[in-house]
Amino acid sequence: MNRVGVVVFPGSNCEYDALAAMTALGATSELVWHSVTDLSDFDAIILPGGFAHGDYLRPGALARFSPVMGAVARFAADEGPVLGICNGFQVLTEAGLLPGALQKNIGLTFLCQPTTLVVTSTNSVLTSGATVGQELVIPINHFSGSYTCDDDTFASLVEHDQIVLRYQDNPNGSRDDVAGLANERGNVVGLMPHPERAMSTLLGSVDGRVLLESFLTAHVTA
Amino acid sequence: MNYSVIVDVMLRAGIADPEGSTIERALPALGFSGVSNVKAGKSFRLSIEADSEAAALEKAAALAERLLSNPVIEDAFVRLGEVVGS
């Protein structure tokens, strides 16, 4: 049985949604306070949504210096599965674990709505169980979700098939409709949409399940 | 010496600046014409204990690169403010 650590920074607010999603998929999970420096008990790590350290300065700018982030970097370097959702994605980019950056939405509005995503690569722990071209309805809930990077970085992302999810109708100005991307090895993934909020027909969609099931079945070599 | 240092953080050229664009579009409606290239950024004021102006600026540049700016999308510019004490 997978044991999933859900990192809680001061200001995280989607950690219980992540726990509920893991429970719904039969995994055990627990909260991990951001001062923890040893993640060796876990098979997978989730950085949840929210406003870590108040999003002061920039989203993720202070969270990257939380003690847990050194352990997250080591966990990722050992090819452990790491998933950053929304604010967690922002933290991973600030920490340099994923390339590029997330800036304010192009319309300067906070967006909270369902979006249709298209799976564009299955070379990641989040999308390995999906199929390329598959459409998933998953909500977004963010102000700074516009993905940006320089041309060299973008060329590298394309070359290594790292863009795993794209928006069908780009809501926030993200470069090339990027909604989610992985590192080169595919074990670290970040996305702005919230798959943990698309786990139940009662809440409008179950399309998050295929992603989180993939994440839980990811081969762990750590 | 305590040196007053100003750090300006601006989006790099080529990175979309929706705040600057929105402000620029709002100006004509308020009667301000002929204003262009509006850029929005952040400004920080620091007092830095250092042996020289150069050392203070070097420290400011280092912390600006590490924390105050995200070099992926932003440039940081450091300059001296007024001396606040010795």
Contacts between the chains, C-beta under 8 A, distances in Angstrom:
chain1	res1	chain2	res2	distance
A	57	B	67	7.2
A	57	B	68	7.1
A	58	B	70	5.8
A	61	B	67	6.8
A	61	B	70	6.9
A	65	B	67	7.8
A	93	B	72	7.4
A	94	B	70	6.6
A	99	B	72	7.9
A	100	B	72	6.3
A	101	B	70	5.5
A	101	B	72	4.2
A	101	B	73	4.6
A	103	B	11	7.7
A	103	B	15	7.1
A	103	B	16	7.1
A	103	B	73	6.0
A	104	B	18	5.8
A	104	B	19	7.0
A	105	B	18	7.4
A	106	B	16	6.3
A	106	B	18	5.4
A	107	B	18	7.1
A	108	B	18	5.0
A	108	B	19	6.6
A	108	B	22	6.1
A	146	B	16	7.1
A	148	B	15	6.0
A	148	B	16	7.1
A	148	B	72	7.8
A	148	B	73	5.9
A	149	B	72	6.9
A	150	B	72	7.6
A	173	B	16	6.3
A	173	B	18	7.5
